[in-house]
Amino acid sequence: MLRIGIIGCGKIAQVRHIPEYQENPNTEVVGYYDLNQERASALANQFGGKAYKSLDELLANPEI
């Protein structure tokens, strides 16, 4: 299972990347980062996972 971290939570992530990862049985989206923290938090609430406050924090997670 690949655990995915989304970097950039704009429209392309919302309508393409996240739905396509959700359809793939071998992937799980577990983290979100965006310069707009509210947008990352909204996606984490909607799809599950954690909104990270910094890109470094997301990239430091060894499970992603």
PQR file with spaces between the fields and no chain letter, atoms N, CA, C, O and H, PARSE charges and radii, in Angstrom:
ATOM       1  N    MET     1       0.855   -1.179    0.000 -0.4000 1.5000
ATOM       2  CA   MET     1       0.000    0.000    0.000 -0.0000 2.0000
ATOM       3  C    MET     1       0.895    1.235    0.000  0.5500 1.7000
ATOM       4  O    MET     1       1.783    1.374    0.842 -0.5500 1.4000
ATOM       5  N    LEU     2       0.651    2.117   -0.947 -0.4000 1.5000
ATOM       6  CA   LEU     2       1.354    3.400   -0.999 -0.0000 2.0000
ATOM       7  C    LEU     2       0.554    4.431   -0.217  0.5500 1.7000
ATOM       8  O    LEU     2      -0.639    4.617   -0.458 -0.5500 1.4000
ATOM       9  H    LEU     2      -0.070    2.004   -1.631  0.4000 1.0000
ATOM      10  N    ARG     3       1.206    5.088    0.704 -0.4000 1.5000
ATOM      11  CA   ARG     3       0.571    6.147    1.489 -0.0000 2.0000
ATOM      12  C    ARG     3       1.005    7.473    0.877  0.5500 1.7000
ATOM      13  O    ARG     3       2.197    7.772    0.806 -0.5500 1.4000
ATOM      14  H    ARG     3       2.175    4.937    0.899  0.4000 1.0000
ATOM      15  N    ILE     4       0.038    8.259    0.439 -0.4000 1.5000
ATOM      16  CA   ILE     4       0.266    9.438   -0.390 -0.0000 2.0000
ATOM      17  C    ILE     4       0.150   10.721    0.427  0.5500 1.7000
ATOM      18  O    ILE     4      -0.725   10.854    1.283 -0.5500 1.4000
ATOM      19  H    ILE     4      -0.930    8.016    0.496  0.4000 1.0000
ATOM      20  N    GLY     5       1.047   11.659    0.146 -0.4000 1.5000
ATOM      21  CA   GLY     5       0.954   13.015    0.662 -0.0000 2.0000
ATOM      22  C    GLY     5       0.706   13.961   -0.506  0.5500 1.7000
ATOM      23  O    GLY     5       1.478   13.989   -1.464 -0.5500 1.4000
ATOM      24  H    GLY     5       1.758   11.551   -0.550  0.4000 1.0000
ATOM      25  N    ILE     6      -0.360   14.726   -0.426 -0.4000 1.5000
ATOM      26  CA   ILE     6      -0.716   15.674   -1.474 -0.0000 2.0000
ATOM      27  C    ILE     6      -0.042   17.009   -1.177  0.5500 1.7000
ATOM      28  O    ILE     6      -0.206   17.565   -0.091 -0.5500 1.4000
ATOM      29  H    ILE     6      -0.987   14.704    0.352  0.4000 1.0000
ATOM      30  N    ILE     7       0.708   17.515   -2.133 -0.4000 1.5000
ATOM      31  CA   ILE     7       1.353   18.821   -2.015 -0.0000 2.0000
ATOM      32  C    ILE     7       0.657   19.742   -3.013  0.5500 1.7000
ATOM      33  O    ILE     7       0.794   19.580   -4.226 -0.5500 1.4000
ATOM      34  H    ILE     7       0.841   17.063   -3.015  0.4000 1.0000
ATOM      35  N    GLY     8      -0.081   20.699   -2.491 -0.4000 1.5000
ATOM      36  CA   GLY     8      -0.892   21.583   -3.322 -0.0000 2.0000
ATOM      37  C    GLY     8      -2.307   21.051   -3.377  0.5500 1.7000
ATOM      38  O    GLY     8      -2.555   20.015   -3.993 -0.5500 1.4000
ATOM      39  H    GLY     8      -0.192   20.831   -1.506  0.4000 1.0000
ATOM      40  N    CYS     9      -3.225   21.733   -2.754 -0.4000 1.5000
ATOM      41  CA   CYS     9      -4.599   21.250   -2.598 -0.0000 2.0000
ATOM      42  C    CYS     9      -5.602   22.042   -3.425  0.5500 1.7000
ATOM      43  O    CYS     9      -6.752   22.218   -3.023 -0.5500 1.4000
ATOM      44  H    CYS     9      -3.024   22.575   -2.254  0.4000 1.0000
ATOM      45  N    GLY    10      -5.162   22.512   -4.570 -0.4000 1.5000
ATOM      46  CA   GLY    10      -6.037   23.273   -5.452 -0.0000 2.0000
ATOM      47  C    GLY    10      -6.990   22.385   -6.221  0.5500 1.7000
ATOM      48  O    GLY    10      -7.173   21.213   -5.893 -0.5500 1.4000
ATOM      49  H    GLY    10      -4.228   22.370   -4.896  0.4000 1.0000
ATOM      50  N    LYS    11      -7.586   22.951   -7.235 -0.4000 1.5000
ATOM      51  CA   LYS    11      -8.643   22.282   -7.992 -0.0000 2.0000
ATOM      52  C    LYS    11      -8.188   20.981   -8.639  0.5500 1.7000
ATOM      53  O    LYS    11      -8.940   20.006   -8.641 -0.5500 1.4000
ATOM      54  H    LYS    11      -7.436   23.903   -7.501  0.4000 1.0000
ATOM      55  N    ILE    12      -6.976   20.938   -9.186 -0.4000 1.5000
ATOM      56  CA   ILE    12      -6.515   19.707   -9.842 -0.0000 2.0000
ATOM      57  C    ILE    12      -6.392   18.561   -8.836  0.5500 1.7000
ATOM      58  O    ILE    12      -6.698   17.414   -9.159 -0.5500 1.4000
ATOM      59  H    ILE    12      -6.365   21.730   -9.184  0.4000 1.0000
ATOM      60  N    ALA    13      -5.948   18.870   -7.631 -0.4000 1.5000
ATOM      61  CA   ALA    13      -5.881   17.842   -6.584 -0.0000 2.0000
ATOM      62  C    ALA    13      -7.276   17.388   -6.201  0.5500 1.7000
ATOM      63  O    ALA    13      -7.509   16.202   -5.967 -0.5500 1.4000
ATOM      64  H    ALA    13      -5.699   19.802   -7.368  0.4000 1.0000
ATOM      65  N    GLN    14      -8.206   18.333   -6.137 -0.4000 1.5000
ATOM      66  CA   GLN    14      -9.566   18.033   -5.696 -0.0000 2.0000
ATOM      67  C    GLN    14     -10.359   17.211   -6.711  0.5500 1.7000
ATOM      68  O    GLN    14     -11.115   16.317   -6.331 -0.5500 1.4000
ATOM      69  H    GLN    14      -8.017   19.297   -6.327  0.4000 1.0000
ATOM      70  N    VAL    15     -10.191   17.510   -7.988 -0.4000 1.5000
ATOM      71  CA   VAL    15     -11.028   16.839   -8.997 -0.0000 2.0000
ATOM      72  C    VAL    15     -10.317   15.719   -9.747  0.5500 1.7000
ATOM      73  O    VAL    15     -10.970   14.925  -10.424 -0.5500 1.4000
ATOM      74  H    VAL    15      -9.577   18.236   -8.296  0.4000 1.0000
ATOM      75  N    ARG    16      -9.004   15.640   -9.642 -0.4000 1.5000
ATOM      76  CA   ARG    16      -8.274   14.582  -10.360 -0.0000 2.0000
ATOM      77  C    ARG    16      -7.466   13.697   -9.415  0.5500 1.7000
ATOM      78  O    ARG    16      -7.740   12.503   -9.295 -0.5500 1.4000
ATOM      79  H    ARG    16      -8.473   16.285   -9.092  0.4000 1.0000
ATOM      80  N    HIS    17      -6.469   14.280   -8.742 -0.4000 1.5000
ATOM      81  CA   HIS    17      -5.522   13.455   -7.992 -0.0000 2.0000
ATOM      82  C    HIS    17      -6.179   12.677   -6.857  0.5500 1.7000
ATOM      83  O    HIS    17      -6.048   11.455   -6.788 -0.5500 1.4000
ATOM      84  H    HIS    17      -6.246   15.250   -8.840  0.4000 1.0000
ATOM      85  N    ILE    18      -6.876   13.364   -5.977 -0.4000 1.5000
ATOM      86  CA   ILE    18      -7.462   12.676   -4.820 -0.0000 2.0000
ATOM      87  C    ILE    18      -8.489   11.636   -5.253  0.5500 1.7000
ATOM      88  O    ILE    18      -8.410   10.499   -4.788 -0.5500 1.4000
ATOM      89  H    ILE    18      -6.982   14.357   -6.033  0.4000 1.0000
ATOM      90  N    PRO    19      -9.449   11.965   -6.119 -0.5600 1.5000
ATOM      91  CA   PRO    19     -10.402   10.921   -6.541  0.2800 2.0000
ATOM      92  C    PRO    19      -9.729    9.716   -7.214  0.5500 1.7000
ATOM      93  O    PRO    19     -10.157    8.579   -7.017 -0.5500 1.4000
ATOM      94  N    GLU    20      -8.694    9.959   -7.994 -0.4000 1.5000
ATOM      95  CA   GLU    20      -8.013    8.845   -8.654 -0.0000 2.0000
ATOM      96  C    GLU    20      -7.247    7.987   -7.665  0.5500 1.7000
ATOM      97  O    GLU    20      -7.218    6.763   -7.799 -0.5500 1.4000
ATOM      98  H    GLU    20      -8.346   10.882   -8.154  0.4000 1.0000
ATOM      99  N    TYR    21      -6.624    8.613   -6.670 -0.4000 1.5000
ATOM     100  CA   TYR    21      -5.968    7.819   -5.620 -0.0000 2.0000
ATOM     101  C    TYR    21      -7.009    7.012   -4.839  0.5500 1.7000
ATOM     102  O    TYR    21      -6.756    5.861   -4.485 -0.5500 1.4000
ATOM     103  H    TYR    21      -6.647    9.607   -6.561  0.4000 1.0000
ATOM     104  N    GLN    22      -8.167    7.599   -4.570 -0.4000 1.5000
ATOM     105  CA   GLN    22      -9.207    6.884   -3.824 -0.0000 2.0000
ATOM     106  C    GLN    22      -9.711    5.662   -4.592  0.5500 1.7000
ATOM     107  O    GLN    22     -10.082    4.662   -3.977 -0.5500 1.4000
ATOM     108  H    GLN    22      -8.373    8.534   -4.857  0.4000 1.0000
ATOM     109  N    GLU    23      -9.730    5.726   -5.891 -0.4000 1.5000
ATOM     110  CA   GLU    23     -10.187    4.598   -6.703 -0.0000 2.0000
ATOM     111  C    GLU    23      -9.149    3.486   -6.792  0.5500 1.7000
ATOM     112  O    GLU    23      -9.486    2.351   -7.132 -0.5500 1.4000
ATOM     113  H    GLU    23      -9.429    6.539   -6.390  0.4000 1.0000
ATOM     114  N    ASN    24      -7.908    3.797   -6.495 -0.4000 1.5000
ATOM     115  CA   ASN    24      -6.833    2.813   -6.589 -0.0000 2.0000
ATOM     116  C    ASN    24      -6.746    2.035   -5.274  0.5500 1.7000
ATOM     117  O    ASN    24      -6.475    2.636   -4.234 -0.5500 1.4000
ATOM     118  H    ASN    24      -7.634    4.718   -6.220  0.4000 1.0000
ATOM     119  N    PRO    25      -6.966    0.733   -5.290 -0.5600 1.5000
ATOM     120  CA   PRO    25      -6.941   -0.042   -4.044  0.2800 2.0000
ATOM     121  C    PRO    25      -5.549   -0.147   -3.417  0.5500 1.7000
ATOM     122  O    PRO    25      -5.421   -0.614   -2.285 -0.5500 1.4000
ATOM     123  N    ASN    26      -4.521    0.275   -4.124 -0.4000 1.5000
ATOM     124  CA   ASN    26      -3.150    0.190   -3.619 -0.0000 2.0000
ATOM     125  C    ASN    26      -2.635    1.496   -3.048  0.5500 1.7000
ATOM     126  O    ASN    26      -1.458    1.590   -2.698 -0.5500 1.4000
ATOM     127  H    ASN    26      -4.625    0.654   -5.044  0.4000 1.0000
ATOM     128  N    THR    27      -3.494    2.517   -2.944 -0.4000 1.5000
ATOM     129  CA   THR    27      -3.066    3.813   -2.420 -0.0000 2.0000
ATOM     130  C    THR    27      -4.020    4.310   -1.338  0.5500 1.7000
ATOM     131  O    THR    27      -5.201    3.962   -1.313 -0.5500 1.4000
ATOM     132  H    THR    27      -4.450    2.441   -3.228  0.4000 1.0000
ATOM     133  N    GLU    28      -3.476    5.127   -0.452 -0.4000 1.5000
ATOM     134  CA   GLU    28      -4.260    5.784    0.598 -0.0000 2.0000
ATOM     135  C    GLU    28      -3.696    7.190    0.770  0.5500 1.7000
ATOM     136  O    GLU    28      -2.504    7.345    1.038 -0.5500 1.4000
ATOM     137  H    GLU    28      -2.517    5.410   -0.472  0.4000 1.0000
ATOM     138  N    VAL    29      -4.523    8.203    0.623 -0.4000 1.5000
ATOM     139  CA   VAL    29      -4.085    9.580    0.839 -0.0000 2.0000
ATOM     140  C    VAL    29      -4.138    9.836    2.347  0.5500 1.7000
ATOM     141  O    VAL    29      -5.193    9.727    2.971 -0.5500 1.4000
ATOM     142  H    VAL    29      -5.491    8.077    0.406  0.4000 1.0000
ATOM     143  N    VAL    30      -2.981   10.178    2.919 -0.4000 1.5000
ATOM     144  CA   VAL    30      -2.897   10.335    4.373 -0.0000 2.0000
ATOM     145  C    VAL    30      -2.440   11.726    4.814  0.5500 1.7000
ATOM     146  O    VAL    30      -2.491   12.045    6.002 -0.5500 1.4000
ATOM     147  H    VAL    30      -2.123   10.266    2.412  0.4000 1.0000
ATOM     148  N    GLY    31      -1.995   12.554    3.867 -0.4000 1.5000
ATOM     149  CA   GLY    31      -1.516   13.869    4.248 -0.0000 2.0000
ATOM     150  C    GLY    31      -1.744   14.900    3.172  0.5500 1.7000
ATOM     151  O    GLY    31      -1.779   14.586    1.982 -0.5500 1.4000
ATOM     152  H    GLY    31      -1.954   12.295    2.902  0.4000 1.0000
ATOM     153  N    TYR    32      -1.901   16.158    3.613 -0.4000 1.5000
ATOM     154  CA   TYR    32      -2.163   17.273    2.707 -0.0000 2.0000
ATOM     155  C    TYR    32      -1.340   18.470    3.151  0.5500 1.7000
ATOM     156  O    TYR    32      -1.238   18.762    4.343 -0.5500 1.4000
ATOM     157  H    TYR    32      -1.873   16.413    4.579  0.4000 1.0000
ATOM     158  N    TYR    33      -0.757   19.156    2.180 -0.4000 1.5000
ATOM     159  CA   TYR    33      -0.089   20.419    2.474 -0.0000 2.0000
ATOM     160  C    TYR    33      -0.445   21.417    1.380  0.5500 1.7000
ATOM     161  O    TYR    33      -0.466   21.086    0.194 -0.5500 1.4000
ATOM     162  H    TYR    33      -0.841   18.919    1.212  0.4000 1.0000
ATOM     163  N    ASP    34      -0.722   22.637    1.801 -0.4000 1.5000
ATOM     164  CA   ASP    34      -0.966   23.736    0.880 -0.0000 2.0000
ATOM     165  C    ASP    34      -0.560   25.024    1.594  0.5500 1.7000
ATOM     166  O    ASP    34      -0.653   25.112    2.818 -0.5500 1.4000
ATOM     167  H    ASP    34      -0.705   22.906    2.764  0.4000 1.0000
ATOM     168  N    LEU    35      -0.113   26.014    0.837 -0.4000 1.5000
ATOM     169  CA   LEU    35       0.187   27.311    1.438 -0.0000 2.0000
ATOM     170  C    LEU    35      -1.046   27.873    2.135  0.5500 1.7000
ATOM     171  O    LEU    35      -0.933   28.580    3.136 -0.5500 1.4000
ATOM     172  H    LEU    35      -0.037   25.942   -0.157  0.4000 1.0000
ATOM     173  N    ASN    36      -2.221   27.556    1.604 -0.4000 1.5000
ATOM     174  CA   ASN    36      -3.486   27.927    2.220 -0.0000 2.0000
ATOM     175  C    ASN    36      -3.864   26.808    3.196  0.5500 1.7000
ATOM     176  O    ASN    36      -4.433   25.792    2.797 -0.5500 1.4000
ATOM     177  H    ASN    36      -2.314   26.981    0.791  0.4000 1.0000
ATOM     178  N    GLN    37      -3.543   27.004    4.467 -0.4000 1.5000
ATOM     179  CA   GLN    37      -3.754   25.971    5.481 -0.0000 2.0000
ATOM     180  C    GLN    37      -5.227   25.562    5.599  0.5500 1.7000
ATOM     181  O    GLN    37      -5.528   24.398    5.862 -0.5500 1.4000
ATOM     182  H    GLN    37      -3.081   27.830    4.792  0.4000 1.0000
ATOM     183  N    GLU    38      -6.130   26.505    5.408 -0.4000 1.5000
ATOM     184  CA   GLU    38      -7.555   26.188    5.488 -0.0000 2.0000
ATOM     185  C    GLU    38      -7.970   25.200    4.400  0.5500 1.7000
ATOM     186  O    GLU    38      -8.793   24.316    4.637 -0.5500 1.4000
ATOM     187  H    GLU    38      -5.885   27.451    5.194  0.4000 1.0000
ATOM     188  N    ARG    39      -7.405   25.353    3.221 -0.4000 1.5000
ATOM     189  CA   ARG    39      -7.738   24.447    2.119 -0.0000 2.0000
ATOM     190  C    ARG    39      -7.222   23.042    2.417  0.5500 1.7000
ATOM     191  O    ARG    39      -7.925   22.061    2.173 -0.5500 1.4000
ATOM     192  H    ARG    39      -6.736   26.071    3.028  0.4000 1.0000
ATOM     193  N    ALA    40      -6.011   22.935    2.938 -0.4000 1.5000
ATOM     194  CA   ALA    40      -5.469   21.617    3.295 -0.0000 2.0000
ATOM     195  C    ALA    40      -6.314   20.977    4.400  0.5500 1.7000
ATOM     196  O    ALA    40      -6.600   19.781    4.349 -0.5500 1.4000
ATOM     197  H    ALA    40      -5.440   23.731    3.136  0.4000 1.0000
ATOM     198  N    SER    41      -6.705   21.758    5.377 -0.4000 1.5000
ATOM     199  CA   SER    41      -7.531   21.235    6.476 -0.0000 2.0000
ATOM     200  C    SER    41      -8.895   20.782    5.974  0.5500 1.7000
ATOM     201  O    SER    41      -9.415   19.764    6.429 -0.5500 1.4000
ATOM     202  H    SER    41      -6.473   22.730    5.418  0.4000 1.0000
ATOM     203  N    ALA    42      -9.472   21.520    5.051 -0.4000 1.5000
ATOM     204  CA   ALA    42     -10.776   21.148    4.509 -0.0000 2.0000
ATOM     205  C    ALA    42     -10.707   19.805    3.781  0.5500 1.7000
ATOM     206  O    ALA    42     -11.612   18.980    3.909 -0.5500 1.4000
ATOM     207  H    ALA    42      -9.050   22.347    4.681  0.4000 1.0000
ATOM     208  N    LEU    43      -9.640   19.587    3.024 -0.4000 1.5000
ATOM     209  CA   LEU    43      -9.505   18.306    2.317 -0.0000 2.0000
ATOM     210  C    LEU    43      -9.261   17.166    3.293  0.5500 1.7000
ATOM     211  O    LEU    43      -9.789   16.069    3.105 -0.5500 1.4000
ATOM     212  H    LEU    43      -8.904   20.257    2.921  0.4000 1.0000
ATOM     213  N    ALA    44      -8.470   17.408    4.332 -0.4000 1.5000
ATOM     214  CA   ALA    44      -8.239   16.375    5.347 -0.0000 2.0000
ATOM     215  C    ALA    44      -9.553   16.008    6.030  0.5500 1.7000
ATOM     216  O    ALA    44      -9.808   14.830    6.282 -0.5500 1.4000
ATOM     217  H    ALA    44      -8.041   18.298    4.485  0.4000 1.0000
ATOM     218  N    ASN    45     -10.386   16.997    6.330 -0.4000 1.5000
ATOM     219  CA   ASN    45     -11.689   16.722    6.942 -0.0000 2.0000
ATOM     220  C    ASN    45     -12.610   15.979    5.989  0.5500 1.7000
ATOM     221  O    ASN    45     -13.360   15.096    6.406 -0.5500 1.4000
ATOM     222  H    ASN    45     -10.179   17.953    6.125  0.4000 1.0000
ATOM     223  N    GLN    46     -12.557   16.329    4.723 -0.4000 1.5000
ATOM     224  CA   GLN    46     -13.441   15.713    3.735 -0.0000 2.0000
ATOM     225  C    GLN    46     -13.039   14.287    3.392  0.5500 1.7000
ATOM     226  O    GLN    46     -13.891   13.402    3.306 -0.5500 1.4000
ATOM     227  H    GLN    46     -11.948   17.046    4.384  0.4000 1.0000
ATOM     228  N    PHE    47     -11.742   14.060    3.195 -0.4000 1.5000
ATOM     229  CA   PHE    47     -11.276   12.763    2.693 -0.0000 2.0000
ATOM     230  C    PHE    47     -10.542   11.913    3.726  0.5500 1.7000
ATOM     231  O    PHE    47     -10.228   10.753    3.460 -0.5500 1.4000
ATOM     232  H    PHE    47     -11.050   14.779    3.264  0.4000 1.0000
ATOM     233  N    GLY    48     -10.267   12.473    4.894 -0.4000 1.5000
ATOM     234  CA   GLY    48      -9.490   11.755    5.899 -0.0000 2.0000
ATOM     235  C    GLY    48      -8.011   12.046    5.740  0.5500 1.7000
ATOM     236  O    GLY    48      -7.561   12.423    4.658 -0.5500 1.4000
ATOM     237  H    GLY    48     -10.523   13.415    5.110  0.4000 1.0000
ATOM     238  N    GLY    49      -7.270   11.876    6.789 -0.4000 1.5000
ATOM     239  CA   GLY    49      -5.841   12.154    6.763 -0.0000 2.0000
ATOM     240  C    GLY    49      -5.531   13.385    7.595  0.5500 1.7000
ATOM     241  O    GLY    49      -6.373   13.882    8.343 -0.5500 1.4000
ATOM     242  H    GLY    49      -7.635   11.570    7.668  0.4000 1.0000
ATOM     243  N    LYS    50      -4.315   13.861    7.449 -0.4000 1.5000
ATOM     244  CA   LYS    50      -3.823   14.971    8.267 -0.0000 2.0000
ATOM     245  C    LYS    50      -3.412   16.138    7.386  0.5500 1.7000
ATOM     246  O    LYS    50      -2.807   15.956    6.330 -0.5500 1.4000
ATOM     247  H    LYS    50      -3.631   13.458    6.841  0.4000 1.0000
ATOM     248  N    ALA    51      -3.748   17.332    7.833 -0.4000 1.5000
ATOM     249  CA   ALA    51      -3.270   18.551    7.173 -0.0000 2.0000
ATOM     250  C    ALA    51      -1.979   18.970    7.865  0.5500 1.7000
ATOM     251  O    ALA    51      -1.950   19.149    9.083 -0.5500 1.4000
ATOM     252  H    ALA    51      -4.239   17.480    8.691  0.4000 1.0000
ATOM     253  N    TYR    52      -0.930   19.123    7.099 -0.4000 1.5000
ATOM     254  CA   TYR    52       0.378   19.511    7.647 -0.0000 2.0000
ATOM     255  C    TYR    52       0.563   21.014    7.533  0.5500 1.7000
ATOM     256  O    TYR    52       0.134   21.636    6.562 -0.5500 1.4000
ATOM     257  H    TYR    52      -0.953   18.977    6.110  0.4000 1.0000
ATOM     258  N    LYS    53       1.206   21.584    8.535 -0.4000 1.5000
ATOM     259  CA   LYS    53       1.424   23.037    8.566 -0.0000 2.0000
ATOM     260  C    LYS    53       2.620   23.470    7.745  0.5500 1.7000
ATOM     261  O    LYS    53       2.756   24.648    7.412 -0.5500 1.4000
ATOM     262  H    LYS    53       1.555   21.078    9.324  0.4000 1.0000
ATOM     263  N    SER    54       3.501   22.513    7.413 -0.4000 1.5000
ATOM     264  CA   SER    54       4.656   22.854    6.579 -0.0000 2.0000
ATOM     265  C    SER    54       4.975   21.687    5.651  0.5500 1.7000
ATOM     266  O    SER    54       4.670   20.531    5.942 -0.5500 1.4000
ATOM     267  H    SER    54       3.390   21.556    7.683  0.4000 1.0000
ATOM     268  N    LEU    55       5.583   22.020    4.552 -0.4000 1.5000
ATOM     269  CA   LEU    55       5.999   20.995    3.597 -0.0000 2.0000
ATOM     270  C    LEU    55       7.043   20.086    4.223  0.5500 1.7000
ATOM     271  O    LEU    55       7.013   18.872    4.022 -0.5500 1.4000
ATOM     272  H    LEU    55       5.830   22.960    4.315  0.4000 1.0000
ATOM     273  N    ASP    56       7.962   20.664    4.979 -0.4000 1.5000
ATOM     274  CA   ASP    56       8.997   19.861    5.641 -0.0000 2.0000
ATOM     275  C    ASP    56       8.390   18.839    6.594  0.5500 1.7000
ATOM     276  O    ASP    56       8.869   17.709    6.686 -0.5500 1.4000
ATOM     277  H    ASP    56       7.986   21.650    5.142  0.4000 1.0000
ATOM     278  N    GLU    57       7.337   19.236    7.302 -0.4000 1.5000
ATOM     279  CA   GLU    57       6.674   18.315    8.228 -0.0000 2.0000
ATOM     280  C    GLU    57       6.066   17.137    7.461  0.5500 1.7000
ATOM     281  O    GLU    57       6.207   15.989    7.882 -0.5500 1.4000
ATOM     282  H    GLU    57       6.948   20.154    7.227  0.4000 1.0000
ATOM     283  N    LEU    58       5.402   17.407    6.358 -0.4000 1.5000
ATOM     284  CA   LEU    58       4.814   16.339    5.549 -0.0000 2.0000
ATOM     285  C    LEU    58       5.925   15.403    5.026  0.5500 1.7000
ATOM     286  O    LEU    58       5.819   14.181    5.124 -0.5500 1.4000
ATOM     287  H    LEU    58       5.287   18.340    6.016  0.4000 1.0000
ATOM     288  N    LEU    59       6.976   15.999    4.477 -0.4000 1.5000
ATOM     289  CA   LEU    59       8.042   15.190    3.892 -0.0000 2.0000
ATOM     290  C    LEU    59       8.836   14.407    4.935  0.5500 1.7000
ATOM     291  O    LEU    59       9.476   13.411    4.599 -0.5500 1.4000
ATOM     292  H    LEU    59       7.062   16.992    4.397  0.4000 1.0000
ATOM     293  N    ALA    60       8.802   14.842    6.192 -0.4000 1.5000
ATOM     294  CA   ALA    60       9.533   14.156    7.251 -0.0000 2.0000
ATOM     295  C    ALA    60       8.796   12.907    7.754  0.5500 1.7000
ATOM     296  O    ALA    60       9.378   12.098    8.476 -0.5500 1.4000
ATOM     297  H    ALA    60       8.282   15.651    6.465  0.4000 1.0000
ATOM     298  N    ASN    61       7.542   12.749    7.385 -0.4000 1.5000
ATOM     299  CA   ASN    61       6.776   11.593    7.828 -0.0000 2.0000
ATOM     300  C    ASN    61       7.258   10.364    7.063  0.5500 1.7000
ATOM     301  O    ASN    61       7.053   10.282    5.852 -0.5500 1.4000
ATOM     302  H    ASN    61       7.069   13.406    6.798  0.4000 1.0000
ATOM     303  N    PRO    62       7.887    9.417    7.732 -0.5600 1.5000
ATOM     304  CA   PRO    62       8.422    8.237    7.028  0.2800 2.0000
ATOM     305  C    PRO    62       7.357    7.306    6.488  0.5500 1.7000
ATOM     306  O    PRO    62       7.663    6.428    5.681 -0.5500 1.4000
ATOM     307  N    GLU    63       6.108    7.476    6.915 -0.4000 1.5000
ATOM     308  CA   GLU    63       5.036    6.605    6.429 -0.0000 2.0000
ATOM     309  C    GLU    63       4.478    7.067    5.091  0.5500 1.7000
ATOM     310  O    GLU    63       3.712    6.340    4.457 -0.5500 1.4000
ATOM     311  H    GLU    63       5.860    8.189    7.571  0.4000 1.0000
ATOM     312  N    ILE    64       4.850    8.266    4.653 -0.4000 1.5000
ATOM     313  CA   ILE    64       4.365    8.775    3.369 -0.0000 2.0000
ATOM     314  C    ILE    64       5.405    8.476    2.305  0.5500 1.7000
ATOM     315  O    ILE    64       5.210    8.816    1.138 -0.5500 1.4000
ATOM     316  H    ILE    64       5.472    8.857    5.168  0.4000 1.0000
